[in-house]
Every structure is written in C-alpha cells, then in structure tokens.
Amino acid sequence: MWRGAFLACCLIWSAAALSAEVADATGRSVIVPDQVRRVVPAGPPAAVLMAAIAPDLMAGWPAPVPDAARAVLPSDAAALPQIPRLTAREDASGRIAALHPDLILDYGDTGQRYIDLAIATQRQTGIPTLLLDGALDKVPAVLRLLGGVLHRPERADELARFTEALLSLPSPASHPTVVYARGPAGTLAAAPDTDVTAVFTRLGWTVLAPEGSGTFRPVTAGTVATLNPDLLVFSDPAMADALAHDPAWKAVRAVREGHAVVAPHLPFGWVEEPPSINRLIGFAWLSGHDPVTLAAMANAILYRRTLTPAERDTVLSGVSSIRP
C-alpha cells in the first residue's frame, strides 16, 4: 500500500506531454521525459545504482573502473567507457551535455553542495537532473522510483525486495567501536555520521576518528592505538600486508586480537567506495553472515553475473565472517 502511495506522490505522469513529474531530494518537481534512452550518472554512487537497474541506458562510468572489477561485472556494464564526472570539483556540465543524455542522475549525499549542483546543472544544460537520497533505509523506495522513471519496474522491484531482505537481517547483539580507514597505509580514518560510515551506524556500532573536520581525517597506527577500537576495517587490499608485518600496526589491540580486516572491494567496495547500493553487502557481512554465500548471491542479484569459483575466491581474497 505504502509503495503505491509513495510512487503516486513522486511520479505524476502526463499522457499528453509524455513526461513524468518527479519529486527529488532537492525539493523540486523535475519533468522527466517518458522515454529515457540515455542517462549520465553524475558520480560513482549513481553509476552503481544505474548499472544494477539499467546498464543499457547508462552513458558510461564517471570514474575509472579497474580491469579486475570489470571482470566480475556483466559484459554490458563492463564494456561501458569512462565519461566526465559531474560531481568532481571542476565544472563538467558542458562535456556532459555533449553526451546528449535524456536524464542526469545524482545519487547519495543530499547536502547543500549536491542540491546546488543538481539545480545548477539542469539550469546550465537544460537536461532534467535528479538528485536521489542515498540513505540506506531509503534504498527500496529509491529503486522503485527510478525503476518507474526508466520503465524497469520489474527489475527495480526485484532489487528492492533483495534490499528489504538484507536490511531485515538481524544485527549483532554486540555494539563494538570501530575505525574504518582508507588508503594503502590505512592513514585516512572516516568520520562518524557520514554516508561513508552509514553501514556501521545502521549496525549500532560506534565509529571512532580523531577530532577534526571533513569526512576523512589523517591517522597513524599510533593514533589508532590511542583510539583503541574493538574492530578495524580497511578498504585497501594493500593493508593486508601491513597488518601482517608492520610492527606499529601489530601493536594495535584490534590487530593483536584478530579483529582487523580488509573489506572486499570487487566489483565495488562492500562498505563503501562508492557509498551506493554496494553497501548492502557490507551490512550483511558485518552482521556476521557468511561472506561466501553473500558474494555469490549479491553478485548474481545486484550485478547480474554469476561468479565462477575462481572469481568468487578473487572477490573474497581470504575474507572471513565478522563476529564481533
């Protein structure tokens, strides 16, 4: 019942104009053509969302996609070229308009910068530009909304049901403290209460980071030792070697106790990178569920490609279950 009401509020179809009026996260009502044949994702989160629903409508990837990631994506998504990124700091609106899309889609952070960017992009290019909220609990509604806009309701509903199943998985009984860090040396800790650390927040865990501003804050192994988290999660595969051999990291309590892990990152990060629907897999994994099953199931449903045993092993790279 709520699903139909939500879509009725957000999508008002006009048979005469062959267009839809869509209420997005900017607070605007955006007129979108009925037949959307080409979509430019503004940044990586929107690209992952589009690749899951309708890769055939996507103009390309707005950030580099490594060969290792393309190898475990379906051929249509893997073959897409790299295109300009709207959410980069430099103005790319002219180059994006040259791709002649019917729609520009941004997804994720709905802070004022991204609201202003969506409004300005539509004004400068004349191309309908949607900003959709990337909050984890809004993923099912966003999927169904975008599925309606793109005329892919069945695919969108399949993904929405999968999302609802993952988000309904029981969370761990314990609520540990955690440091999540990026970089080959683990020197950038993510701040709490950001889209980057949303998976941990939903699990009820406490994210630790040094005092400061911004999404990422510089740290060393010594800084992390002072923060003394129960768990350490890293995004870069290079950290596996550091955790095994670097005396500074081996002195950190979470490392000594075997509670430091490197998150899987293929085809996209399980915790973030980018903070899109790929985070759903991280939520389930960090809840303590079997990563082998999750890798097989999620890749087949989210990315529409069944992994071979060798590809599954590559995706997991020795990662085990998390049971804090």
DAZI-V352968 format. One record per residue. N is the residue number from 1. RES is the residue in one letter. D_CENTER is the distance of its C-alpha to the mean C-alpha in whole Angstrom. Layout:
{{N	RES	D_CENTER} {N	RES	D_CENTER}}
This chain:
{{1	M	28} {2	W	25} {3	R	23} {4	G	26} {5	A	26} {6	F	23} {7	L	23} {8	A	26} {9	C	26} {10	C	23} {11	L	24} {12	I	28} {13	W	29} {14	S	32} {15	A	34} {16	A	36} {17	A	34} {18	L	32} {19	S	29} {20	A	26} {21	E	26} {22	V	22} {23	A	22} {24	D	18} {25	A	17} {26	T	20} {27	G	22} {28	R	24} {29	S	25} {30	V	24} {31	I	26} {32	V	24} {33	P	26} {34	D	27} {35	Q	26} {36	V	23} {37	R	23} {38	R	21} {39	V	18} {40	V	17} {41	P	13} {42	A	13} {43	G	10} {44	P	8} {45	P	5} {46	A	8} {47	A	9} {48	V	7} {49	L	8} {50	M	11} {51	A	12} {52	A	11} {53	I	14} {54	A	16} {55	P	16} {56	D	19} {57	L	19} {58	M	17} {59	A	19} {60	G	17} {61	W	14} {62	P	14} {63	A	13} {64	P	15} {65	V	14} {66	P	16} {67	D	19} {68	A	18} {69	A	14} {70	R	16} {71	A	19} {72	V	17} {73	L	15} {74	P	18} {75	S	20} {76	D	20} {77	A	16} {78	A	17} {79	A	20} {80	L	18} {81	P	20} {82	Q	18} {83	I	18} {84	P	19} {85	R	16} {86	L	17} {87	T	15} {88	A	17} {89	R	20} {90	E	22} {91	D	23} {92	A	22} {93	S	23} {94	G	26} {95	R	24} {96	I	22} {97	A	25} {98	A	27} {99	L	24} {100	H	26} {101	P	23} {102	D	23} {103	L	20} {104	I	18} {105	L	14} {106	D	12} {107	Y	9} {108	G	8} {109	D	11} {110	T	14} {111	G	16} {112	Q	20} {113	R	19} {114	Y	16} {115	I	19} {116	D	21} {117	L	19} {118	A	19} {119	I	22} {120	A	24} {121	T	22} {122	Q	24} {123	R	27} {124	Q	27} {125	T	26} {126	G	27} {127	I	24} {128	P	23} {129	T	19} {130	L	17} {131	L	15} {132	L	13} {133	D	12} {134	G	8} {135	A	10} {136	L	9} {137	D	13} {138	K	13} {139	V	10} {140	P	14} {141	A	16} {142	V	13} {143	L	13} {144	R	17} {145	L	17} {146	L	16} {147	G	18} {148	G	21} {149	V	20} {150	L	20} {151	H	22} {152	R	20} {153	P	21} {154	E	21} {155	R	18} {156	A	16} {157	D	18} {158	E	18} {159	L	14} {160	A	15} {161	R	17} {162	F	15} {163	T	13} {164	E	16} {165	A	17} {166	L	15} {167	L	15} {168	S	18} {169	L	19} {170	P	21} {171	S	20} {172	P	22} {173	A	25} {174	S	25} {175	H	23} {176	P	23} {177	T	22} {178	V	20} {179	V	19} {180	Y	15} {181	A	16} {182	R	15} {183	G	18} {184	P	20} {185	A	22} {186	G	20} {187	T	21} {188	L	19} {189	A	18} {190	A	15} {191	A	17} {192	P	17} {193	D	16} {194	T	13} {195	D	9} {196	V	9} {197	T	11} {198	A	10} {199	V	10} {200	F	14} {201	T	15} {202	R	15} {203	L	17} {204	G	19} {205	W	19} {206	T	20} {207	V	18} {208	L	21} {209	A	21} {210	P	24} {211	E	26} {212	G	24} {213	S	22} {214	G	19} {215	T	15} {216	F	17} {217	R	20} {218	P	23} {219	V	24} {220	T	26} {221	A	27} {222	G	30} {223	T	28} {224	V	25} {225	A	29} {226	T	30} {227	L	27} {228	N	28} {229	P	24} {230	D	25} {231	L	22} {232	L	20} {233	V	17} {234	F	16} {235	S	13} {236	D	16} {237	P	18} {238	A	21} {239	M	21} {240	A	23} {241	D	26} {242	A	26} {243	L	26} {244	A	29} {245	H	31} {246	D	31} {247	P	33} {248	A	31} {249	W	28} {250	K	30} {251	A	32} {252	V	29} {253	R	30} {254	A	26} {255	V	27} {256	R	30} {257	E	30} {258	G	27} {259	H	24} {260	A	22} {261	V	19} {262	V	17} {263	A	14} {264	P	13} {265	H	11} {266	L	12} {267	P	11} {268	F	8} {269	G	8} {270	W	8} {271	V	8} {272	E	5} {273	E	6} {274	P	4} {275	P	3} {276	S	2} {277	I	5} {278	N	5} {279	R	5} {280	L	8} {281	I	10} {282	G	10} {283	F	12} {284	A	14} {285	W	15} {286	L	16} {287	S	18} {288	G	20} {289	H	20} {290	D	21} {291	P	18} {292	V	20} {293	T	20} {294	L	16} {295	A	16} {296	A	18} {297	M	17} {298	A	14} {299	N	14} {300	A	17} {301	I	15} {302	L	12} {303	Y	13} {304	R	16} {305	R	18} {306	T	20} {307	L	20} {308	T	24} {309	P	25} {310	A	25} {311	E	21} {312	R	20} {313	D	22} {314	T	20} {315	V	17} {316	L	18} {317	S	20} {318	G	22} {319	V	20} {320	S	21} {321	S	21} {322	I	20} {323	R	23} {324	P	23}}
